[in-house]
Amino acid sequence: MHKKWIFNQLMKIEPQIMAIVIGTTDISLIPGISVAGASPELTHYTPALDVEYLLLGMPKTMEVIPVTPEGIPTPALVTRAVAGEVAKLVVNAGSRITPKVPYVDLGGEPGRDFRRGPALSCEAARNILERGRALGCELGRLGCIYIGESIPGGTTTAMAILVAMGYDAWGRTSSASPNNPKELKIAVVKEGLRRVSAPLKPLEAVCEMGDPVHLAVAAIALGVSECGGVPVLAGGTQMAAAAALYKGLGGDLAKLHVVTTRWIAEDKSADFMGLMEIVGVKNVYIAGVSFAGSKYEGLRAYERGAVKEGVAMGGALFYALSKGKDVLRLVEAEYERLLSAGVAGNVN
């Protein structure tokens, strides 16, 4: 009964702002580890392109919408289509390519390949924590804040952060690909862990094995909750790492909510609910949307395990369902607009 009450209350709390945290990690350059871009090198452009398109309706840095190597569109398409009226705030935690839209800069830096050395400098991590927390506090005064992300390679760094903190997260994070490269991810994380002695404290785990985005998401959520707001992490298995950092840095998990998509919840190659359980997150919600009836192959591919989450898609879908919107019609209309504009093809 208590769970249902929380669910109903969250349904009634509209997001005042969707904060989209962007950043990059050199882990995404490892061949085969990320499909959040048409090639490993182009994954560093994906976060900037995502938020440019989300805010402006067209990308600026390159005249193409981010897609997988198979041409399946970014989850930003869904977020824009179903939650266009919700205010968006871009937060740059450390992106190799800075977007050509207004953003808040947390003074972070792009994540490095943690197999070769620390992922972040201590100074950058402190900046992200302090400034993210301050930003979250100001946002929290507005009420309910959804926090999403765009970071190719982020499911690997999420696993690395969790394992480095002592959680059993081996092979349990998801992938934007229908074929989750779990063994590759595990091998990469194991190689990085040879440099350190786990378990590590939260900031140590991020500096050694993480990336700028997960820390920024946690820091913003901390600030929101400390200043009376409702922090809602809108994302997939990566949010287990953000929640673990939030908890480890003193956050109250009773105040934290996580919203994701049905595609993440049903992903048999990962363990979203299991990760939430081991971290201790109780307030978890699923946006039960299907694209099986779409007339577009690029959208039906979501039903076969492509994409699954990102750019606050789960939160946007959850919000749209609470408003009684015809989600598929809205998403198809936006997809048609992109197709007619000629920008929905592969990034080559």
C-alpha positions as CSV (number, residue, x, y, z in Angstrom):
1,M,0.0,0.0,0.0
2,H,2.8,2.4,0.9
3,K,4.5,1.6,-2.5
4,K,1.3,2.4,-4.3
5,W,1.0,5.6,-2.5
6,I,4.5,6.7,-3.5
7,F,3.8,5.7,-7.1
8,N,0.6,7.7,-7.2
9,Q,2.3,10.7,-5.6
10,L,5.1,10.6,-8.1
11,M,2.6,10.4,-10.9
12,K,1.1,13.6,-9.7
13,I,4.4,15.5,-9.4
14,E,5.3,16.9,-12.8
15,P,9.0,17.5,-13.5
16,Q,9.7,21.2,-13.3
17,I,12.9,20.6,-15.2
18,M,14.7,17.7,-17.0
19,A,18.4,18.1,-16.4
20,I,20.4,16.2,-19.0
21,V,23.9,15.6,-17.9
22,I,26.4,15.0,-20.7
23,G,30.0,13.8,-20.7
24,T,32.4,11.4,-22.5
25,T,34.8,8.7,-21.5
26,D,37.6,7.3,-23.6
27,I,36.3,3.8,-22.7
28,S,33.7,4.4,-25.5
29,L,36.7,4.4,-28.0
30,I,37.3,0.7,-27.3
31,P,36.0,-1.1,-30.4
32,G,32.8,-3.1,-29.7
33,I,32.0,-1.6,-26.3
34,S,29.5,1.1,-27.3
35,V,27.0,1.5,-30.2
36,A,26.0,5.0,-29.1
37,G,27.4,6.3,-32.4
38,A,28.1,5.0,-35.9
39,S,31.8,4.4,-35.0
40,P,33.9,4.4,-31.8
41,E,35.4,7.8,-32.7
42,L,32.0,9.4,-33.3
43,T,30.7,8.4,-29.8
44,H,32.5,11.5,-28.5
45,Y,30.1,13.6,-30.6
46,T,26.9,11.8,-29.4
47,P,26.2,13.8,-26.2
48,A,26.6,17.2,-27.9
49,L,24.4,16.1,-30.8
50,D,21.8,14.6,-28.4
51,V,21.3,17.8,-26.5
52,E,21.5,20.1,-29.5
53,Y,18.7,18.1,-31.2
54,L,16.8,17.9,-27.9
55,L,16.7,21.6,-27.5
56,L,16.7,22.9,-31.1
57,G,15.0,20.1,-33.1
58,M,18.1,19.9,-35.3
59,P,21.8,19.2,-34.5
60,K,24.4,21.9,-34.9
61,T,27.8,20.3,-34.5
62,M,27.0,17.9,-37.3
63,E,24.0,17.8,-39.5
64,V,22.8,14.4,-38.5
65,I,20.9,12.8,-35.6
66,P,22.9,10.4,-33.4
67,V,22.2,6.8,-34.4
68,T,23.5,3.3,-33.8
69,P,25.7,1.7,-36.5
70,E,22.4,0.1,-37.8
71,G,20.8,3.5,-38.1
72,I,18.5,3.3,-35.1
73,P,17.7,6.7,-33.7
74,T,18.8,8.3,-30.4
75,P,16.5,8.1,-27.4
76,A,16.6,11.9,-27.5
77,L,14.0,11.6,-30.3
78,V,11.5,10.0,-27.9
79,T,12.2,12.5,-25.1
80,R,11.7,15.4,-27.4
81,A,8.6,14.0,-29.0
82,V,6.7,13.1,-25.8
83,A,8.0,15.7,-23.3
84,G,8.7,18.7,-25.5
85,E,6.9,21.1,-23.2
86,V,9.0,20.3,-20.2
87,A,11.9,22.7,-19.6
88,K,15.3,21.1,-20.3
89,L,18.6,22.1,-18.7
90,V,21.9,20.8,-20.2
91,V,24.6,20.1,-17.7
92,N,28.2,19.6,-19.0
93,A,30.0,17.4,-16.6
94,G,33.0,16.8,-18.9
95,S,32.2,16.3,-22.6
96,R,35.0,16.0,-25.2
97,I,32.8,18.0,-27.6
98,T,31.0,20.9,-26.1
99,P,27.4,21.4,-27.4
100,K,26.3,24.5,-29.4
101,V,23.4,25.2,-27.0
102,P,23.4,26.9,-23.6
103,Y,24.6,24.7,-20.8
104,V,25.8,24.7,-17.2
105,D,29.4,23.8,-16.9
106,L,30.4,21.9,-13.7
107,G,34.1,22.4,-14.2
108,G,34.7,18.7,-14.9
109,E,36.7,17.0,-17.6
110,P,36.3,14.1,-20.1
111,G,36.9,10.7,-18.6
112,R,40.1,8.9,-19.5
113,D,40.6,5.2,-20.2
114,F,40.9,3.8,-16.6
115,R,42.9,0.8,-17.8
116,R,45.8,3.2,-18.4
117,G,45.5,5.4,-15.3
118,P,43.0,7.4,-13.2
119,A,39.8,8.3,-15.0
120,L,39.5,11.7,-13.6
121,S,41.7,14.2,-11.7
122,C,40.8,14.8,-8.0
123,E,40.2,18.5,-8.8
124,A,37.7,17.7,-11.6
125,A,35.9,15.3,-9.3
126,R,35.7,17.8,-6.5
127,N,34.4,20.5,-8.9
128,I,31.7,18.2,-10.2
129,L,30.6,17.2,-6.7
130,E,30.6,20.7,-5.2
131,R,29.1,22.5,-8.2
132,G,26.6,19.7,-9.1
133,R,25.4,19.8,-5.5
134,A,25.0,23.5,-5.5
135,L,23.1,23.4,-8.8
136,G,20.9,20.6,-7.5
137,C,20.0,22.7,-4.5
138,E,18.8,25.6,-6.6
139,L,16.9,23.3,-8.9
140,G,15.4,21.5,-5.8
141,R,13.7,24.7,-4.8
142,L,11.5,24.3,-7.9
143,G,10.2,20.9,-6.9
144,C,10.5,17.6,-8.9
145,I,13.6,17.4,-11.0
146,Y,14.2,14.6,-13.5
147,I,17.9,13.9,-14.1
148,G,19.0,12.1,-17.3
149,E,22.3,11.4,-19.0
150,S,24.1,11.0,-22.3
151,I,27.5,9.3,-22.1
152,P,28.5,6.6,-24.6
153,G,30.4,3.8,-22.8
154,G,28.5,4.7,-19.6
155,T,27.3,1.2,-18.9
156,T,30.9,0.0,-18.7
157,T,32.0,2.8,-16.4
158,A,28.8,2.3,-14.3
159,M,29.8,-1.4,-13.8
160,A,33.4,-0.2,-13.0
161,I,32.2,2.3,-10.3
162,L,29.9,-0.2,-8.7
163,V,32.5,-3.0,-8.6
164,A,35.1,-0.6,-7.3
165,M,32.8,0.4,-4.5
166,G,32.3,-3.2,-3.5
167,Y,29.0,-4.1,-5.2
168,D,28.5,-7.3,-7.2
169,A,27.8,-5.7,-10.5
170,W,29.8,-8.0,-12.8
171,G,28.0,-8.3,-16.2
172,R,24.8,-6.8,-14.8
173,T,24.7,-3.5,-16.7
174,S,22.8,-3.1,-19.9
175,S,23.8,-2.0,-23.4
176,A,22.3,0.1,-26.3
177,S,23.0,-3.0,-28.5
178,P,20.7,-6.0,-28.7
179,N,23.9,-8.0,-28.1
180,N,25.3,-6.8,-24.8
181,P,29.1,-7.2,-25.0
182,K,29.3,-8.3,-21.3
183,E,32.5,-10.3,-21.6
184,L,34.3,-7.4,-23.2
185,K,33.1,-5.0,-20.5
186,I,34.1,-7.4,-17.7
187,A,37.6,-7.8,-19.2
188,V,38.0,-4.0,-19.5
189,V,36.9,-3.5,-15.9
190,K,39.1,-6.3,-14.6
191,E,42.1,-4.7,-16.4
192,G,41.4,-1.4,-14.8
193,L,41.0,-2.9,-11.3
194,R,44.5,-4.2,-11.5
195,R,45.7,-0.7,-10.7
196,V,43.6,-0.3,-7.5
197,S,42.7,-2.0,-4.3
198,A,38.9,-2.2,-4.1
199,P,36.6,-1.5,-2.3
200,L,37.1,2.2,-2.7
201,K,35.3,5.2,-1.2
202,P,32.8,6.9,-3.6
203,L,35.1,9.7,-4.9
204,E,38.0,7.4,-5.1
205,A,36.0,5.0,-7.2
206,V,35.0,7.7,-9.6
207,C,38.5,9.2,-9.9
208,E,40.1,5.8,-10.5
209,M,37.4,3.9,-12.4
210,G,34.6,6.2,-13.4
211,D,33.6,9.1,-15.6
212,P,32.2,12.6,-15.0
213,V,28.5,11.9,-15.6
214,H,27.6,9.4,-12.9
215,L,29.2,11.7,-10.2
216,A,27.4,14.7,-11.6
217,V,24.0,12.9,-11.6
218,A,24.6,11.9,-8.0
219,A,25.7,15.3,-7.0
220,I,22.7,17.1,-8.5
221,A,20.4,14.5,-6.9
222,L,22.0,15.2,-3.5
223,G,21.4,18.9,-3.9
224,V,17.9,18.5,-5.0
225,S,17.0,16.3,-2.0
226,E,18.8,18.5,0.5
227,C,16.9,21.6,-0.6
228,G,13.4,20.1,-0.5
229,G,13.0,18.8,-4.0
230,V,12.2,15.4,-5.4
231,P,15.2,13.9,-7.3
232,V,14.2,11.4,-10.0
233,L,16.9,9.6,-11.8
234,A,15.6,9.0,-15.4
235,G,17.7,6.2,-16.9
236,G,18.7,2.6,-16.9
237,T,21.3,0.4,-15.2
238,Q,23.7,3.3,-15.2
239,M,21.5,4.9,-12.5
240,A,22.5,2.2,-10.1
241,A,26.0,3.7,-10.1
242,A,24.6,7.2,-9.7
243,A,22.4,5.9,-6.8
244,A,25.3,4.1,-5.2
245,L,27.4,7.4,-5.3
246,Y,24.4,9.4,-4.0
247,K,24.1,6.9,-1.1
248,G,27.8,6.8,-0.4
249,L,28.1,10.6,-0.3
250,G,25.4,10.8,2.3
251,G,22.2,10.9,0.3
252,D,18.9,9.5,1.8
253,L,17.7,6.7,-0.6
254,A,14.2,7.1,0.8
255,K,14.1,10.5,-1.1
256,L,15.5,9.1,-4.3
257,H,13.3,7.8,-7.2
258,V,14.4,6.0,-10.4
259,V,12.3,5.8,-13.5
260,T,13.3,3.6,-16.5
261,T,11.8,2.0,-19.6
262,R,10.2,-1.4,-20.0
263,W,13.0,-2.3,-22.4
264,I,15.5,-1.9,-19.5
265,A,13.4,-3.7,-17.0
266,E,12.9,-6.7,-19.3
267,D,16.5,-6.9,-20.6
268,K,17.6,-10.4,-19.9
269,S,21.2,-9.6,-20.6
270,A,21.3,-7.2,-17.6
271,D,19.8,-7.0,-14.2
272,F,18.3,-3.6,-13.5
273,M,16.1,-4.6,-10.6
274,G,18.9,-6.6,-9.0
275,L,21.2,-3.7,-9.2
276,M,18.6,-1.4,-7.6
277,E,18.1,-4.0,-4.9
278,I,21.8,-4.3,-4.0
279,V,22.3,-0.5,-3.9
280,G,19.1,-0.2,-1.8
281,V,16.9,1.8,-4.1
282,K,13.2,1.2,-3.2
283,N,11.3,3.8,-5.3
284,V,11.6,2.3,-8.8
285,Y,9.1,2.9,-11.6
286,I,8.8,1.5,-15.1
287,A,7.3,3.3,-18.2
288,G,5.4,0.4,-19.9
289,V,5.6,1.6,-23.5
290,S,5.8,-0.6,-26.7
291,F,6.9,0.4,-30.2
292,A,5.9,-3.0,-31.6
293,G,3.1,-1.5,-33.6
294,S,5.2,1.2,-35.2
295,K,5.3,1.5,-39.0
296,Y,9.0,2.3,-38.8
297,E,11.6,-0.3,-38.6
298,G,13.9,2.1,-36.7
299,L,11.4,2.3,-33.9
300,R,10.3,-1.4,-33.9
301,A,14.0,-2.2,-33.3
302,Y,13.5,-0.9,-29.8
303,E,11.4,-4.0,-29.2
304,R,14.4,-6.2,-30.2
305,G,16.7,-4.7,-27.6
306,A,18.2,-1.7,-29.4
307,V,18.9,1.6,-27.5
308,K,16.6,0.9,-24.4
309,E,17.4,4.1,-22.5
310,G,19.2,7.4,-22.5
311,V,18.6,11.2,-22.5
312,A,15.9,10.8,-19.8
313,M,13.8,8.7,-22.2
314,G,12.3,6.6,-19.4
315,G,11.3,9.7,-17.4
316,A,9.9,11.4,-20.5
317,L,7.7,8.3,-21.3
318,F,6.6,8.0,-17.7
319,Y,5.6,11.7,-17.7
320,A,3.8,11.3,-21.0
321,L,1.8,8.3,-19.8
322,S,0.8,10.2,-16.7
323,K,-0.6,12.8,-19.0
324,G,-2.5,10.3,-21.1
325,K,-0.5,11.1,-24.3
326,D,-0.6,8.9,-27.4
327,V,3.1,8.1,-27.2
328,L,3.6,6.2,-30.4
329,R,1.8,8.8,-32.5
330,L,4.0,11.5,-31.1
331,V,7.2,9.6,-31.6
332,E,6.3,8.6,-35.2
333,A,5.4,12.2,-36.0
334,E,8.8,13.4,-34.8
335,Y,10.6,10.5,-36.7
336,E,8.7,11.5,-39.8
337,R,9.9,15.1,-39.4
338,L,13.5,14.0,-39.2
339,L,13.2,11.7,-42.2
340,S,11.7,14.5,-44.3
341,A,14.5,16.8,-43.2
342,G,17.1,14.2,-44.3
343,V,19.0,14.2,-41.0
344,A,18.0,10.8,-39.6
345,G,20.6,8.8,-41.4
346,N,23.9,7.3,-40.2
347,V,26.7,9.5,-39.0
348,N,29.5,8.6,-41.5
